[in-house]
Amino acid sequence: MPASLVQKRVPGRLWNSYFKLCVERNPWDKVLSHYYMHAAREGGSLSLDQYLARGRFPINYFRYTDSSGDKIIVNRVLRYENLLAELSEVFSQLNIPFDGTLGVKAKSEYRADRRPYKQMFNDKQRRIVENAFVREIELHGYRFEC
């Protein structure tokens, strides 16, 4: 449920008393992960260009912004690429014990090619992702740096 809907359904006092966090990921890396999962589920026959042409991307900014999508309304958006360090900060701030590990590697079996995303996209593919994730890029300052 998007945070904006939760905010509308709970009393303001309660909303303000909770620490609300979520995780966002570099759009190009997120798209590659999503692509590899779909390719594996479809027997490996899906090309990156075919996946991109579908235009069904894992876009999440609306889950942690207001109804306009312009303002982040959760207390913290953790970056997936720094997840353990940022979780450690949040848990320390909230006085929650954390040993620095999550103990799981969800969906890690799908992506055999571990090259950095910068080496995986051509210019056209890079722009497709950039256009699809314009809000996340604006909200979090992500850049495709060669």
C-alpha positions as CSV (number, residue, x, y, z in Angstrom):
1,M,0.0,0.0,0.0
2,P,1.5,3.4,-0.9
3,A,2.5,5.5,2.0
4,S,0.2,8.3,0.9
5,L,-2.8,6.0,1.3
6,V,-1.6,4.8,4.7
7,Q,-1.2,8.5,5.7
8,K,-4.8,9.2,4.8
9,R,-6.1,6.1,6.7
10,V,-4.4,6.5,10.0
11,P,-4.6,9.4,12.5
12,G,-2.0,12.1,11.9
13,R,-0.7,11.6,15.5
14,L,-0.1,7.9,14.7
15,W,1.5,8.6,11.3
16,N,3.9,11.1,12.8
17,S,4.9,8.8,15.6
18,Y,6.1,6.0,13.3
19,F,9.5,5.9,11.6
20,K,8.7,5.1,8.0
21,L,11.4,3.8,5.6
22,C,11.7,2.1,2.3
23,V,14.4,1.0,-0.1
24,E,15.1,2.3,-3.6
25,R,17.6,1.0,-6.1
26,N,19.6,2.5,-8.9
27,P,17.1,2.4,-11.8
28,W,19.5,0.8,-14.3
29,D,20.6,-1.9,-11.8
30,K,17.0,-2.5,-10.8
31,V,15.9,-2.9,-14.4
32,L,18.7,-5.4,-15.1
33,S,17.7,-7.4,-12.0
34,H,14.0,-7.3,-13.1
35,Y,15.0,-8.3,-16.6
36,Y,17.0,-11.3,-15.5
37,M,14.2,-12.5,-13.3
38,H,11.7,-12.3,-16.2
39,A,14.1,-13.9,-18.7
40,A,14.7,-16.8,-16.3
41,R,11.0,-17.3,-15.7
42,E,10.4,-17.3,-19.5
43,G,13.0,-20.0,-20.1
44,G,15.9,-17.6,-21.0
45,S,14.5,-16.6,-24.5
46,L,13.7,-13.0,-23.6
47,S,16.3,-10.5,-24.8
48,L,17.0,-7.2,-23.0
49,D,15.6,-5.3,-26.0
50,Q,12.4,-7.3,-25.9
51,Y,12.0,-6.8,-22.1
52,L,12.6,-3.0,-22.5
53,A,10.0,-2.8,-25.4
54,R,7.3,-4.2,-23.1
55,G,7.7,-1.1,-20.9
56,R,6.7,-2.8,-17.7
57,F,9.3,-1.6,-15.2
58,P,9.5,-1.9,-11.4
59,I,8.7,1.7,-10.7
60,N,8.2,2.4,-7.0
61,Y,8.4,6.2,-6.3
62,F,4.6,6.4,-5.8
63,R,5.0,4.0,-2.8
64,Y,6.9,6.6,-0.8
65,T,5.8,10.0,-2.1
66,D,2.7,12.1,-1.7
67,S,-0.1,11.6,-4.2
68,S,1.5,14.1,-6.6
69,G,4.7,12.0,-6.6
70,D,6.8,15.1,-5.9
71,K,7.4,14.9,-2.2
72,I,8.9,12.0,-0.3
73,I,6.7,11.4,2.8
74,V,8.6,8.6,4.5
75,N,11.3,9.4,7.0
76,R,14.1,7.7,5.0
77,V,14.6,6.1,1.6
78,L,17.5,3.7,1.9
79,R,19.6,3.1,-1.2
80,Y,19.8,-0.6,-2.0
81,E,23.4,-0.2,-3.1
82,N,24.3,0.9,0.5
83,L,21.6,-1.2,2.2
84,L,23.5,-2.8,5.1
85,A,25.3,0.4,6.0
86,E,22.1,2.5,5.9
87,L,20.2,-0.1,7.8
88,S,22.9,-0.1,10.5
89,E,22.4,3.7,10.7
90,V,18.6,3.5,11.0
91,F,18.7,0.7,13.5
92,S,21.2,2.4,15.6
93,Q,19.1,5.6,15.5
94,L,16.1,3.6,16.6
95,N,18.0,1.5,19.2
96,I,17.2,-1.7,17.4
97,P,19.9,-4.5,17.6
98,F,21.3,-5.3,14.1
99,D,24.3,-7.6,13.4
100,G,24.9,-6.1,10.0
101,T,23.6,-8.9,7.9
102,L,20.2,-9.9,6.5
103,G,20.8,-13.6,6.1
104,V,19.1,-13.8,2.7
105,K,19.9,-13.2,-0.9
106,A,16.5,-13.0,-2.6
107,K,16.4,-13.7,-6.3
108,S,20.2,-13.7,-6.6
109,E,20.1,-16.9,-8.7
110,Y,18.6,-15.2,-11.7
111,R,21.5,-13.1,-12.8
112,A,24.6,-15.0,-13.9
113,D,26.2,-12.0,-15.7
114,R,27.4,-9.8,-12.9
115,R,29.0,-7.1,-15.0
116,P,28.2,-3.6,-13.8
117,Y,25.1,-2.1,-15.3
118,K,27.2,0.5,-17.1
119,Q,28.6,-2.2,-19.2
120,M,25.3,-3.8,-20.0
121,F,23.3,-1.0,-21.6
122,N,23.8,0.6,-25.0
123,D,22.9,4.3,-25.4
124,K,19.4,3.6,-26.6
125,Q,18.7,1.1,-23.8
126,R,20.1,3.5,-21.2
127,R,17.8,6.3,-22.4
128,I,14.7,4.0,-22.2
129,V,15.5,3.3,-18.5
130,E,16.3,7.0,-17.9
131,N,12.9,8.1,-19.4
132,A,10.9,5.4,-17.5
133,F,12.6,6.3,-14.1
134,V,12.7,10.1,-14.5
135,R,11.0,10.6,-11.1
136,E,13.4,8.3,-9.2
137,I,16.4,9.9,-10.9
138,E,15.1,13.4,-9.9
139,L,14.2,12.4,-6.4
140,H,17.5,10.6,-5.6
141,G,20.0,12.1,-8.0
142,Y,20.9,8.8,-9.7
143,R,23.2,9.1,-12.7
144,F,24.4,6.8,-15.4
145,E,28.1,7.4,-15.2
146,C,30.4,5.8,-17.7
